């Protein structure tokens, strides 16, 4: 009999009480509904949104910041502290992150700050429960809105979770932490390989002044992404055209044929962006890019690059895709000096692409593809570990409800 089985037998053999979050937390509050007028692209304290909570981490890089005076004024309501749990409740709902260190940041409405009562619920245990399939299914099925899903604070407060004795909670956290640690070791190895790959990729794509170059504006038709009107629900129901956002790259990689959200053909003004185009983020999170293999639409963060007809036989799209890693760095070095992070589009259109023989492009692509495949086995192992972790997490957190 394992330690956990022994604890369950001794402390909760008749089942576990399920309680509402509102009854076991000291406070549940969402972030600001309106940005402070003083918010700008530089400052000491970031303003975070749901986009900053992903993969169980809190990304502090954002486009809006405030100074100390504004932070102290606005922070009174949320006052995030170590041990709080963040839950995204607008847009990409259901993401969680545990505040493990001091975090001086403000939050937008899309993030909910949960302050557990540690006398009855451990913070780490609460986060694992919120990540479980049962709770995630509840969150998704109870969300409101068509174009952008959301949860009300009252709905969050009504979420019922199992609350076993704290000794059982601690043992479950210990087991699940071990799973996470093993995956982290594999991820660290993958990160090291990625750095090595990026070094060789940049070497292969450095042609110096020995080749012909064409400007981005010469080679591509350039279109800005946009968000179809969210007041027209018919645009967002039963859609077939992928509408790409940053979440799609984060969750599904850089070569994409489907999006997390779809819109109708009418929402694209009957002019979707053509397949085999590049999208690159030219505002907010600068420089992220992807190759899209189907007709599509993207939001306004992205600029769409489609090869002009006269260059379609002179460039390999995978070569363009790889060279856009160089373009990404260029974008980060050429920003507008304003309150909102964005690329200087005049300089953007003057970025130079090397025009080398198509056979040489394909040869470089074949080399870079092999580098990518070297990481695929490790990625597959990480994915297998992730599924194993999710299976045991859900199993460990499935308690029979206490019989009364």
PAFI-276345 format. One record per residue (C-alpha): residue in three letters; x, y, z. Coordinates in steps of 0.1 Angstrom, whole numbers, padded with zeros to 4 digits, always signed. Example, Ala and Ser with C-alpha at 12.3 -4.5 7.8 and 13.67 -1.06 7.14 Angstrom:
<sites>
ala+0123-0045+0078ser+0137-0011+0071
</sites>
This chain:
<sites>
unk+0000+0000+0000unk+0014+0034-0010unk+0017+0063+0014unk-0012+0080-0004unk-0034+0050-0002unk-0027+0047+0035unk-0036+0083+0041unk-0068+0080+0022unk-0077+0049+0041unk-0070+0065+0075unk-0084+0100+0068unk-0111+0099+0042unk-0122+0063+0037unk-0159+0074+0034unk-0152+0099+0007unk-0141+0136+0004unk-0162+0167+0008unk-0166+0189-0022unk-0167+0226-0016unk-0172+0257-0037unk-0142+0279-0043unk-0160+0308-0028unk-0162+0289+0005unk-0125+0279+0007unk-0108+0311-0006unk-0102+0344+0012unk-0107+0364-0019unk-0115+0359-0056unk-0111+0391-0077unk-0106+0399-0113unk-0083+0425-0127unk-0089+0460-0140unk-0117+0465-0164unk-0101+0496-0178unk-0064+0504-0183unk-0050+0534-0164unk-0046+0564-0186unk-0010+0565-0175unk-0002+0531-0190unk+0026+0532-0215unk+0052+0510-0233unk+0078+0517-0206unk+0076+0516-0169unk+0086+0496-0138unk+0054+0475-0133unk+0038+0454-0161unk+0000+0451-0167unk-0007+0415-0175unk-0035+0399-0194unk-0046+0363-0202unk-0019+0362-0229unk+0008+0364-0202unk-0004+0332-0185unk+0005+0300-0204unk+0022+0267-0198unk+0019+0272-0161unk+0042+0302-0162unk+0037+0340-0159unk+0053+0360-0187unk+0062+0395-0175unk+0069+0409-0210unk+0040+0430-0222unk+0031+0462-0240unk+0018+0482-0211unk+0035+0493-0179unk+0029+0518-0151unk+0052+0536-0127unk+0053+0531-0089unk+0026+0557-0080unk+0000+0542-0104unk+0009+0507-0093unk+0004+0514-0056unk-0030+0530-0064unk-0043+0503-0087unk-0028+0473-0067unk-0050+0479-0037unk-0079+0457-0050unk-0059+0426-0062unk-0028+0428-0041unk-0013+0396-0055unk+0009+0376-0031unk+0030+0344-0031unk+0007+0314-0030unk-0021+0330-0050unk-0034+0312-0080unk-0041+0330-0113unk-0069+0318-0136unk-0077+0332-0170unk-0114+0340-0174unk-0116+0359-0207unk-0105+0347-0241unk-0081+0318-0236unk-0100+0307-0204unk-0089+0281-0180unk-0052+0287-0179unk-0036+0287-0145unk-0004+0297-0128unk+0008+0296-0092unk+0024+0328-0079unk+0056+0313-0064unk+0076+0345-0057unk+0069+0381-0051unk+0050+0394-0082unk+0046+0432-0086unk+0022+0435-0115unk-0013+0447-0123unk-0038+0426-0141unk-0065+0431-0167unk-0100+0418-0165unk-0090+0386-0183unk-0071+0373-0152unk-0087+0363-0120unk-0067+0362-0088unk-0076+0335-0063unk-0064+0337-0027unk-0069+0303-0011unk-0075+0298+0026unk-0044+0277+0034unk-0060+0264+0066unk-0081+0241+0043unk-0067+0242+0008unk-0030+0241-0003unk-0022+0265-0031unk-0004+0239-0052unk-0032+0214-0047unk-0057+0240-0058unk-0038+0247-0090unk-0036+0210-0099unk-0073+0206-0093unk-0081+0236-0115unk-0059+0221-0142unk-0078+0187-0140unk-0099+0176-0169unk-0131+0177-0148unk-0127+0213-0139unk-0115+0224-0173unk-0145+0207-0189unk-0167+0226-0164unk-0150+0259-0172unk-0154+0255-0210unk-0190+0243-0208unk-0201+0272-0186unk-0183+0299-0205unk-0205+0327-0221unk-0199+0345-0254unk-0194+0334-0289unk-0166+0355-0303unk-0147+0356-0270unk-0154+0332-0242unk-0156+0344-0207unk-0165+0334-0171unk-0182+0356-0145unk-0166+0358-0111unk-0198+0343-0096unk-0192+0313-0119unk-0156+0309-0106unk-0169+0311-0070unk-0194+0283-0077unk-0167+0258-0090unk-0169+0228-0067unk-0136+0209-0060unk-0126+0180-0038unk-0111+0191-0005unk-0094+0161+0012unk-0074+0165+0045unk-0043+0186+0040unk-0021+0156+0046unk-0036+0140+0015unk-0033+0172-0005unk+0004+0175+0003unk+0011+0139-0008unk-0007+0144-0041unk+0012+0176-0047unk+0045+0157-0040unk+0036+0130-0065unk+0025+0154-0092unk+0055+0177-0086unk+0078+0147-0094unk+0060+0142-0127unk+0065+0179-0135unk+0102+0178-0125unk+0109+0148-0149unk+0093+0167-0177unk+0113+0198-0169unk+0146+0179-0173unk+0135+0168-0208unk+0125+0204-0216unk+0159+0217-0205unk+0176+0193-0228unk+0153+0204-0257unk+0161+0240-0249unk+0198+0233-0252unk+0193+0216-0285unk+0172+0246-0297unk+0200+0270-0289unk+0225+0249-0308unk+0200+0246-0337unk+0195+0284-0338unk+0232+0290-0339unk+0237+0268-0370unk+0205+0281-0386unk+0217+0317-0384unk+0251+0306-0399unk+0234+0289-0428unk+0213+0319-0435unk+0242+0344-0434unk+0250+0352-0470unk+0269+0385-0465unk+0271+0408-0495unk+0279+0381-0520unk+0243+0375-0532unk+0214+0395-0546unk+0188+0409-0522unk+0152+0420-0527unk+0133+0441-0503unk+0103+0427-0485unk+0080+0453-0503unk+0093+0441-0537unk+0087+0404-0529unk+0055+0403-0510unk+0019+0416-0511unk+0014+0429-0475unk-0019+0428-0457unk-0029+0437-0422unk-0048+0412-0401unk-0080+0422-0384unk-0108+0410-0361unk-0142+0407-0377unk-0170+0425-0359unk-0178+0407-0326unk-0212+0423-0326unk-0221+0401-0356unk-0224+0367-0340unk-0231+0351-0374unk-0194+0358-0382unk-0184+0335-0354unk-0208+0306-0356unk-0201+0276-0377unk-0171+0292-0393unk-0148+0273-0416unk-0120+0299-0422unk-0092+0297-0395unk-0087+0330-0377unk-0051+0330-0362unk-0040+0346-0330unk-0008+0344-0310unk-0024+0315-0290unk-0023+0293-0321unk+0015+0296-0324unk+0020+0291-0287unk-0001+0259-0287unk+0004+0244-0321unk+0037+0256-0335unk+0048+0276-0365unk+0034+0256-0395unk-0003+0258-0392unk-0034+0245-0411unk-0060+0250-0384unk-0068+0277-0358unk-0084+0275-0324unk-0111+0299-0336unk-0128+0300-0371unk-0149+0326-0388unk-0173+0325-0417unk-0162+0333-0453unk-0184+0365-0451unk-0163+0377-0421unk-0132+0378-0443unk-0150+0402-0467unk-0149+0373-0491unk-0111+0379-0494unk-0093+0355-0471unk-0055+0356-0470unk-0042+0330-0494unk-0026+0297-0483unk+0012+0295-0482unk+0015+0329-0466unk+0036+0341-0437unk+0020+0358-0407unk+0044+0378-0385unk+0035+0398-0354unk+0043+0435-0359unk+0026+0448-0327unk+0025+0437-0290unk+0045+0404-0290unk+0069+0414-0318unk+0084+0390-0343unk+0065+0358-0338unk+0058+0342-0371unk+0042+0312-0388unk+0036+0296-0422unk-0001+0291-0429unk-0009+0264-0454unk-0046+0271-0459unk-0067+0301-0468unk-0072+0321-0435unk-0075+0353-0416unk-0055+0366-0387unk-0060+0392-0360unk-0046+0427-0361unk-0014+0418-0343unk-0002+0401-0375unk+0009+0413-0408unk+0004+0388-0437unk+0031+0383-0463unk+0021+0366-0496unk+0046+0361-0524unk+0039+0381-0555unk+0033+0361-0586unk+0066+0371-0602unk+0085+0356-0573unk+0065+0324-0566unk+0089+0304-0588unk+0120+0321-0574unk+0115+0315-0537unk+0108+0283-0517unk+0083+0291-0490unk+0101+0270-0464unk+0132+0290-0471unk+0112+0321-0466unk+0098+0306-0434unk+0133+0300-0420unk+0146+0334-0431unk+0118+0350-0412unk+0137+0341-0380unk+0161+0368-0392unk+0132+0391-0400unk+0119+0386-0364unk+0152+0399-0350unk+0151+0428-0374unk+0115+0437-0362unk+0126+0438-0326unk+0154+0462-0336unk+0131+0486-0355unk+0102+0496-0333unk+0082+0528-0333unk+0089+0551-0304unk+0053+0554-0291unk+0031+0542-0262unk+0023+0509-0280unk+0050+0485-0291unk+0049+0482-0329unk+0072+0477-0358unk+0083+0507-0379unk+0065+0495-0411unk+0085+0517-0434unk+0116+0500-0423unk+0098+0467-0423unk+0091+0469-0460unk+0128+0476-0467unk+0140+0444-0450unk+0161+0424-0475unk+0156+0388-0485unk+0185+0370-0502unk+0176+0359-0537unk+0197+0328-0543unk+0191+0299-0567unk+0160+0279-0558unk+0180+0247-0556unk+0203+0262-0530unk+0173+0274-0511unk+0159+0238-0511unk+0192+0224-0500unk+0193+0248-0470unk+0158+0239-0461unk+0166+0202-0462unk+0195+0208-0437unk+0173+0228-0414unk+0145+0202-0416unk+0169+0176-0404unk+0178+0198-0375unk+0141+0200-0367unk+0137+0163-0368unk+0165+0158-0343unk+0142+0174-0317unk+0111+0155-0327unk+0119+0124-0307unk+0125+0145-0276unk+0093+0164-0282unk+0074+0131-0286unk+0088+0119-0253unk+0078+0151-0236unk+0043+0148-0251unk+0041+0112-0238unk+0052+0123-0203unk+0026+0151-0205unk-0002+0126-0213unk+0010+0103-0186unk+0010+0131-0161unk-0025+0142-0171unk-0038+0107-0167unk-0024+0103-0132unk-0033+0138-0122unk-0070+0132-0131unk-0069+0098-0114unk-0054+0112-0082unk-0079+0140-0080unk-0110+0119-0086unk-0125+0113-0051unk-0157+0097-0042unk-0179+0125-0026unk-0184+0122+0011unk-0215+0103+0021unk-0237+0123+0045
</sites>
